[in-house]
Amino acid sequence: MPVSNHLNSLIALVFAFGLLNCGEGSVPPPALDLAGVRVVDLSYAYDESTLYWPTSPSAFELEVLHQGPTDAGFFYSANSISTPEHGGTHLDAPFHFSGDGWTVDQIPIERLIGPAVVVDVADRALDDSDYRLAVEDVERWEANHGEVPEGAIVLVRTGWGAKWPDAKAYLGDDTPGDPSNLHFPGYGEQAAHWLVNERAVAVLGIDTASIDHGPSRQFLAHQAAAAGNVPALENIANLDQLPPTGAWVLALPMKIGGGSGGPVRIAALVP
């Protein structure tokens, strides 16, 4: 069955369930036609090339438990995996930088599904590898596309995805255990604070290793997001395939009880 048919079927089920729980006289929702929707995968695969923060105690490990024919004659494959929470395409829960923030399993799932706002600062990042998103960048976006909607998933495109998975190019330095000389773009503190508090966005995301720029020591963008219980998405792939507005994003992490973050599969639905 084509992807669009699967999506239409899923939405039809959701609408049907909603109508069953509505009172008498409820107006049916308008029909949605997703025949023209393009699905973009915004996640990198987890494997031996996955990038992690330099101080991470280990990288992604996959142990083959069984792969091949069984005694009964059929093929069977099973693995054991091990990974730090914060590496590859992953989500930072607010608890990552706030003791009162949501852990991964506490984030309401509706917060992780929403309209995408893609702010492109690749030209500025090309001239300054430590560039930080400014409020003025978002205001320029709004001048062309309207106000950032409440509940939006804001994604900053810096062009850094083209450097993945070259650790030195992507992180600015590949010295194990030493994060003191990293260089890549991120959010500025004021922009993060403004998006969280003035635009009430649901998620902040970026195509680099952190929503804070590489030289950060205080991680002020993380602190601003966590204070507002706003999760972050990092190491996002393929942002060059999304329009500035109009797409919808589903960012569903591994539901780790008590987790400060975890691997996430992100899909964008582009009209």
C-alpha positions in Angstrom: 0.0 0.0 0.0 1.4 3.5 -0.8 2.6 5.6 2.1 -0.1 8.2 1.5 -2.8 5.5 1.8 -1.3 4.3 5.1 -1.3 7.9 6.4 -4.9 8.5 5.2 -6.0 5.3 6.9 -4.3 6.3 10.1 -5.8 9.8 10.1 -9.3 8.3 9.3 -9.0 6.0 12.3 -8.0 9.0 14.5 -10.9 11.0 13.3 -13.3 8.1 13.7 -12.1 7.6 17.3 -12.6 11.3 18.0 -16.1 11.3 16.6 -17.0 8.3 18.7 -16.1 10.4 21.8 -17.8 13.6 20.7 -21.3 14.7 21.9 -24.4 14.6 19.8 -24.4 17.1 16.9 -20.6 17.1 16.5 -19.5 18.3 13.1 -17.2 15.8 11.3 -13.7 17.1 10.6 -12.9 17.9 7.0 -11.4 15.1 4.9 -7.7 15.1 4.5 -6.0 14.1 1.3 -2.4 13.1 1.7 -1.9 11.7 -1.8 0.7 14.4 -2.5 2.6 14.3 0.8 6.3 13.5 0.7 7.9 11.9 3.7 11.4 13.0 4.7 13.5 11.0 7.1 15.3 13.5 9.4 17.3 10.9 11.4 20.7 9.4 10.9 21.2 5.6 11.4 22.9 4.3 14.5 26.0 2.4 13.6 29.8 2.5 14.0 29.9 6.0 12.4 27.5 7.7 14.8 28.9 10.8 16.4 28.7 11.4 20.2 29.8 14.2 22.5 33.6 13.9 23.1 33.1 13.1 26.8 30.6 10.4 26.2 31.8 7.2 27.9 31.2 5.0 24.8 29.7 4.9 21.4 27.0 2.9 19.8 27.5 -0.9 20.2 25.6 -3.6 18.5 26.2 -7.2 19.6 24.8 -10.0 17.4 23.1 -12.5 19.6 22.0 -14.7 16.7 22.0 -14.4 13.0 21.3 -17.3 10.7 19.4 -20.5 10.5 17.9 -22.0 13.7 17.8 -25.7 14.6 14.2 -25.6 13.2 15.5 -24.5 9.8 14.2 -20.9 9.6 16.3 -17.7 9.6 16.4 -15.7 12.8 18.2 -12.5 13.8 18.5 -10.7 17.2 20.9 -8.2 18.6 21.7 -6.4 21.8 22.4 -2.7 21.6 24.1 -0.2 23.9 24.2 3.6 23.5 24.6 6.8 25.6 21.4 8.8 25.6 22.9 11.8 23.8 24.4 10.9 20.5 23.3 10.5 16.9 19.9 12.0 16.1 18.5 12.3 19.6 16.1 14.2 21.8 17.2 16.2 24.9 14.4 16.0 27.5 14.0 19.2 29.7 15.3 17.1 32.6 18.7 17.2 30.8 19.2 20.7 32.1 16.4 21.2 34.7 15.8 19.1 37.8 12.1 20.0 37.6 11.8 19.3 33.9 10.1 16.5 32.1 12.0 13.3 31.6 11.7 11.6 28.2 8.7 9.5 29.3 6.9 12.5 30.8 6.9 14.6 27.6 3.3 14.7 26.3 3.4 13.0 22.9 1.4 15.8 21.3 4.3 18.1 22.0 6.4 16.0 19.7 4.1 16.3 16.7 3.6 19.8 15.1 4.1 22.3 12.3 7.7 22.8 11.3 9.3 26.2 11.2 12.7 25.9 9.3 15.0 28.9 9.9 17.9 28.8 7.4 21.1 30.5 8.7 23.5 28.4 6.5 24.9 31.5 4.8 25.8 33.1 8.1 27.2 29.9 9.5 29.4 29.5 6.4 31.1 32.7 7.4 31.1 32.0 11.2 31.3 28.4 12.4 30.3 29.6 15.9 27.2 31.5 14.7 24.3 31.7 17.1 20.7 32.1 16.0 19.5 35.6 16.8 16.0 36.9 17.4 16.5 39.0 14.3 16.9 35.8 12.2 13.5 34.6 13.4 12.0 38.0 12.8 13.2 38.0 9.2 11.6 34.5 8.9 8.3 36.0 10.3 8.4 38.9 7.9 8.2 36.4 5.0 6.1 33.7 6.5 4.0 35.1 9.3 4.3 34.7 13.0 5.8 31.5 14.4 2.7 29.5 15.5 2.3 28.4 19.0 3.2 24.8 19.4 5.6 24.9 16.4 8.7 22.7 16.1 11.4 25.1 15.2 14.3 23.6 13.2 17.5 25.6 12.5 19.3 24.7 9.3 23.0 25.6 9.4 24.2 23.4 6.6 26.2 21.3 9.0 24.5 18.1 7.9 26.8 18.1 4.9 29.7 17.4 7.3 28.2 14.3 8.9 29.8 11.9 9.9 33.3 13.5 9.7 33.8 14.2 13.4 36.5 16.8 13.0 34.5 18.7 10.3 31.2 18.3 12.1 32.3 19.1 15.7 35.3 21.3 14.9 37.6 19.0 16.8 37.9 15.3 17.2 40.0 15.0 20.4 38.5 12.2 22.5 37.4 13.3 26.0 38.0 17.0 25.3 35.1 19.3 24.4 37.1 22.5 24.9 37.7 23.2 21.3 34.4 22.5 19.6 33.1 24.8 16.8 29.7 24.6 15.3 26.6 26.9 15.2 23.7 26.9 17.6 20.9 28.9 19.2 21.7 32.2 21.0 20.4 32.4 24.5 18.1 35.3 23.6 16.6 33.6 20.6 16.0 30.4 22.6 14.4 32.4 25.4 12.3 34.4 23.0 11.0 31.4 21.1 10.1 29.6 24.3 8.5 32.5 26.1 7.2 34.8 23.4 6.2 32.2 20.8 5.4 29.2 23.0 7.1 26.8 20.7 6.9 23.0 21.5 10.4 22.0 20.4 13.8 23.5 19.4 15.9 21.6 16.9 19.1 21.9 14.9 21.3 20.1 12.4 24.4 20.3 14.7 25.5 18.4 17.8 23.9 20.8 20.2 21.3 23.6 20.3 24.2 25.6 22.0 27.1 26.5 19.8 30.3 24.6 20.0 32.3 27.0 22.3 29.5 27.1 24.9 30.4 26.5 28.5 27.2 27.4 30.3 24.8 25.9 27.7 22.4 28.9 28.0 20.1 27.8 25.1 19.6 24.5 26.8 18.9 26.2 30.1 16.4 28.5 28.5 14.6 25.6 26.7 14.6 23.4 29.8 13.2 26.2 32.0 10.2 26.3 29.7 9.9 22.4 29.6 10.8 22.5 25.9 12.6 19.5 24.5 15.5 19.8 22.0 16.3 17.8 18.9 20.0 17.5 17.8 21.9 16.1 14.9 18.9 16.3 12.6 19.4 15.0 9.1 18.2 16.3 5.7 16.9 19.7 6.8 17.8 20.9 3.3 14.8 18.9 2.0 12.2 20.9 4.1 10.5 24.2 3.1 10.6 27.1 5.5 7.0 26.4 6.4 4.2 24.0 5.6 5.7 20.7 6.7 4.7 18.7 9.8 7.1 16.9 12.0 6.8 13.8 14.1 9.7 13.4 16.5 9.2 10.2 18.5 12.1 9.2 20.9 12.7 5.9 22.6 10.4 6.2 25.7 13.1 5.8 28.4 11.6 5.9 31.9 13.5 8.7 33.8 15.6 9.4 30.8 17.3 12.7 30.2 17.3 12.0 26.4 17.4 9.3 23.9 17.5 8.2 20.2 14.7 9.6 18.1 13.3 8.8 14.7 12.1 12.1 13.1 9.8 12.2 10.1 8.6 15.2 8.2 5.4 15.3 6.1 5.9 17.8 3.3 3.0 18.8 1.1 
